Amino acid sequence: MPRKYEGFLFYGHPDLSGVNKSERCKKIFEDFENWEAYSNANQIIELYNLNKLINLDKKPVLWTDELYALNKERSKRICGIICKFFSGLTLEQLKAVYNEIDVLYIADFWDIFCKTKIYLKYSEDEFQEFLFASKVNLGLLLKKKYLIEKFGIAVRNYIMSNPMHAETLVTEFLQKHQEDWGPLYFPKELSTENKQELIKAYIDSPDPNPNYLSLIAQEDNPNELKLDSKTKFDAYKKKKELT
């Protein structure tokens, strides 16, 4: 997937040993007088990443004490700029903004969306419209517990709208994924029957992944999906057809 923006991404530590990283951060901090005029969501999210760097309270190796102190003072404006940018978005603008965000900044978008409580300005119908129009990444969405609790019906409808979303269910309940994946929060409105229906639709879809079909056929977590023997056998047969 082509990148939409080549910005600084914070990885949880103050290591700016790479020349490109260091120069990029320096450039953005030197542009602080223009931060208020930023109109691209990626620029705003890049500021969010710079703020996370500063909030570590650890001086990057390549920065002098003076530069660190100066940038720390400048960073105090960042939260206000972020809130102002996102809180002023209409529903249509929110759709446009999401679609311009670089793939590496999508997780940060959801962090901002929740931490600033911007979601409170949207109704359930509006949030559902946003989900469908933007085709948001389901895995990242399901990490946000407060959103799932507030917009349970909208999220349920979005999950059920695409058979490929069954892969998220399989990954969460039937696959041993990495610990850093983190918990996913499924809406209480998503019933066991909904889950089974989605799995069946996935099996019948034009291009299911054979690896996921294997996991379905060999379901070893019956307390979650409660798949019947026919569904598991259908998954087995579909895999045989594809391999």
C-alpha positions as CSV (number, residue, x, y, z in Angstrom):
1,M,0.0,0.0,0.0
2,P,1.5,3.4,-1.0
3,R,2.3,5.8,1.8
4,K,0.2,9.0,1.9
5,Y,2.6,10.8,4.3
6,E,6.1,10.3,5.4
7,G,6.0,11.6,8.9
8,F,7.6,10.9,12.3
9,L,6.2,7.9,14.1
10,F,6.8,7.4,17.8
11,Y,7.8,3.9,18.7
12,G,7.8,4.2,22.5
13,H,11.4,5.3,23.1
14,P,13.4,8.5,22.7
15,D,15.9,7.0,20.2
16,L,16.3,9.5,17.4
17,S,19.7,8.1,16.4
18,G,18.7,7.9,12.8
19,V,19.6,11.1,11.0
20,N,16.3,11.2,9.1
21,K,14.2,10.9,12.3
22,S,16.3,13.5,14.1
23,E,16.1,16.0,11.2
24,R,12.4,15.4,10.7
25,C,11.6,16.1,14.4
26,K,13.8,19.2,14.3
27,K,12.1,20.5,11.2
28,I,8.6,20.1,12.7
29,F,9.5,21.8,15.9
30,E,11.1,24.7,14.0
31,D,7.8,25.1,12.2
32,F,5.9,25.6,15.5
33,E,4.7,29.1,14.5
34,N,2.7,27.5,11.7
35,W,1.2,24.6,13.6
36,E,-2.2,26.4,14.0
37,A,-2.5,26.6,10.2
38,Y,-2.0,22.9,9.6
39,S,-4.9,21.6,7.6
40,N,-3.8,18.0,6.8
41,A,-4.7,15.4,9.4
42,N,-1.4,13.7,9.0
43,Q,0.4,16.8,10.1
44,I,-1.8,16.9,13.2
45,I,-1.2,13.3,14.0
46,E,2.5,13.8,13.5
47,L,2.3,16.5,16.2
48,Y,0.6,13.9,18.4
49,N,3.6,11.6,17.9
50,L,6.0,14.4,18.7
51,N,4.0,15.1,21.9
52,K,4.3,11.4,22.9
53,L,8.1,11.7,22.4
54,I,8.3,14.8,24.7
55,N,6.0,13.3,27.3
56,L,8.5,10.5,27.9
57,D,10.5,13.1,29.9
58,K,13.7,11.6,28.5
59,K,16.0,13.7,26.3
60,P,16.7,12.2,22.9
61,V,20.3,11.3,22.5
62,L,21.0,13.7,19.6
63,W,19.4,16.7,21.3
64,T,21.2,19.2,23.5
65,D,19.7,20.1,26.9
66,E,18.8,23.5,25.5
67,L,17.0,22.1,22.4
68,Y,15.1,19.6,24.6
69,A,13.9,22.3,26.9
70,L,12.9,24.5,24.0
71,N,10.9,21.8,22.3
72,K,9.3,20.7,25.5
73,E,8.0,24.3,26.0
74,R,6.7,24.4,22.4
75,S,5.0,21.1,22.7
76,K,2.6,22.5,25.4
77,R,0.5,23.9,22.5
78,I,0.0,20.5,20.8
79,C,-2.9,19.2,22.7
80,G,-5.0,22.3,22.1
81,I,-4.2,22.2,18.4
82,I,-5.2,18.6,18.1
83,C,-8.5,19.1,19.9
84,K,-9.3,22.2,17.8
85,F,-8.7,20.4,14.6
86,F,-10.7,17.2,15.2
87,S,-13.5,18.7,17.3
88,G,-14.5,21.1,14.5
89,L,-15.0,18.3,11.9
90,T,-18.5,17.7,10.5
91,L,-19.4,14.1,9.7
92,E,-18.5,14.6,6.0
93,Q,-15.2,16.2,6.9
94,L,-14.5,13.3,9.3
95,K,-14.9,10.8,6.4
96,A,-12.6,12.9,4.2
97,V,-10.0,13.2,6.9
98,Y,-10.0,9.5,7.7
99,N,-9.4,8.6,4.0
100,E,-6.4,11.0,3.8
101,I,-4.6,9.5,6.9
102,D,-1.5,7.5,6.2
103,V,-1.8,3.8,7.1
104,L,0.8,4.1,9.9
105,Y,-1.2,6.9,11.5
106,I,-4.6,5.1,11.6
107,A,-4.1,3.7,15.1
108,D,-3.1,7.2,16.4
109,F,-6.3,8.5,14.8
110,W,-8.4,6.2,17.0
111,D,-6.3,7.1,20.1
112,I,-7.1,10.8,19.4
113,F,-10.7,10.1,18.6
114,C,-11.2,8.4,22.0
115,K,-8.9,10.4,24.2
116,T,-10.4,13.8,23.2
117,K,-13.9,12.3,23.3
118,I,-14.7,13.7,19.9
119,Y,-17.0,10.7,19.4
120,L,-19.5,12.2,21.8
121,K,-20.6,14.7,19.1
122,Y,-21.8,12.0,16.8
123,S,-25.0,10.0,17.0
124,E,-25.1,6.2,16.5
125,D,-26.5,6.6,13.0
126,E,-23.7,9.1,12.1
127,F,-21.0,6.8,13.5
128,Q,-22.4,3.9,11.5
129,E,-22.4,6.1,8.4
130,F,-18.8,6.9,9.0
131,L,-17.8,3.3,9.5
132,F,-19.4,2.1,6.3
133,A,-18.2,5.1,4.2
134,S,-14.6,4.9,5.4
135,K,-14.3,1.1,5.5
136,V,-12.4,1.3,8.7
137,N,-10.0,-1.4,9.9
138,L,-12.1,-3.6,12.1
139,G,-9.2,-4.8,14.3
140,L,-8.2,-1.3,15.3
141,L,-11.8,-0.3,15.9
142,L,-12.4,-3.2,18.2
143,K,-9.5,-2.2,20.4
144,K,-11.5,0.9,21.6
145,K,-13.7,-0.4,24.4
146,Y,-15.6,2.9,25.0
147,L,-16.5,3.2,21.3
148,I,-17.8,-0.4,21.2
149,E,-19.9,0.2,24.3
150,K,-21.4,3.5,23.0
151,F,-22.0,2.5,19.4
152,G,-22.6,-1.3,19.8
153,I,-25.4,-1.5,17.3
154,A,-23.4,0.5,14.7
155,V,-20.4,-1.7,15.2
156,R,-22.5,-4.9,15.1
157,N,-24.0,-3.8,11.8
158,Y,-20.5,-2.9,10.4
159,I,-19.1,-6.3,11.4
160,M,-22.0,-8.1,9.7
161,S,-21.8,-6.1,6.5
162,N,-18.7,-7.9,5.2
163,P,-18.1,-11.7,5.3
164,M,-14.3,-11.0,5.4
165,H,-14.8,-9.5,8.9
166,A,-15.1,-13.2,10.0
167,E,-11.3,-13.3,9.8
168,T,-11.2,-11.0,12.8
169,L,-13.4,-13.4,14.8
170,V,-11.3,-16.3,13.8
171,T,-8.1,-14.5,14.7
172,E,-9.5,-13.5,18.1
173,F,-11.2,-16.8,19.2
174,L,-9.5,-19.6,17.2
175,Q,-5.9,-18.5,16.5
176,K,-3.0,-18.2,18.9
177,H,-2.0,-14.6,18.2
178,Q,0.9,-12.6,19.5
179,E,0.5,-11.2,23.0
180,D,1.0,-7.6,21.8
181,W,-2.1,-7.9,19.7
182,G,-4.0,-6.8,22.7
183,P,-7.7,-7.5,23.6
184,L,-10.5,-6.9,21.2
185,Y,-13.9,-5.7,22.5
186,F,-16.9,-7.1,20.6
187,P,-20.2,-5.4,21.1
188,K,-22.7,-7.2,23.3
189,E,-25.2,-6.6,20.5
190,L,-23.2,-9.1,18.4
191,S,-25.0,-12.4,19.3
192,T,-23.7,-15.9,19.0
193,E,-26.1,-16.3,16.1
194,N,-24.6,-13.3,14.4
195,K,-21.1,-14.8,14.7
196,Q,-22.2,-18.1,13.3
197,E,-24.0,-16.3,10.4
198,L,-20.8,-14.4,9.6
199,I,-18.7,-17.5,9.7
200,K,-21.0,-19.3,7.3
201,A,-21.1,-16.3,5.0
202,Y,-17.3,-16.3,5.0
203,I,-17.1,-20.0,4.1
204,D,-19.5,-19.3,1.2
205,S,-17.7,-16.2,0.0
206,P,-15.7,-16.2,-3.3
207,D,-12.2,-16.1,-1.8
208,P,-11.9,-17.2,1.8
209,N,-8.4,-17.8,3.1
210,P,-7.6,-21.6,3.4
211,N,-5.7,-21.0,6.7
212,Y,-8.8,-19.5,8.3
213,L,-10.9,-22.2,6.9
214,S,-8.6,-24.8,8.6
215,L,-9.1,-23.0,11.9
216,I,-12.8,-23.0,11.5
217,A,-12.9,-26.7,10.6
218,Q,-10.8,-27.5,13.6
219,E,-12.5,-25.2,16.1
220,D,-11.1,-25.8,19.5
221,N,-12.8,-23.0,21.4
222,P,-16.4,-24.0,21.2
223,N,-17.5,-21.7,24.1
224,E,-17.0,-18.6,21.9
225,L,-18.4,-19.4,18.4
226,K,-20.3,-22.5,19.1
227,L,-20.0,-23.7,15.5
228,D,-22.0,-26.8,14.6
229,S,-20.6,-29.8,12.9
230,K,-22.0,-28.9,9.5
231,T,-20.4,-25.5,9.5
232,K,-17.0,-27.0,10.4
233,F,-17.4,-29.6,7.7
234,D,-18.4,-27.0,5.1
235,A,-15.2,-25.1,6.0
236,Y,-13.2,-28.3,5.5
237,K,-14.8,-29.0,2.1
238,K,-14.2,-25.4,1.0
239,K,-10.6,-25.6,1.9
240,K,-10.2,-28.8,-0.1
241,E,-11.8,-27.1,-3.1
242,L,-9.3,-24.2,-2.9
243,T,-6.1,-26.3,-2.3
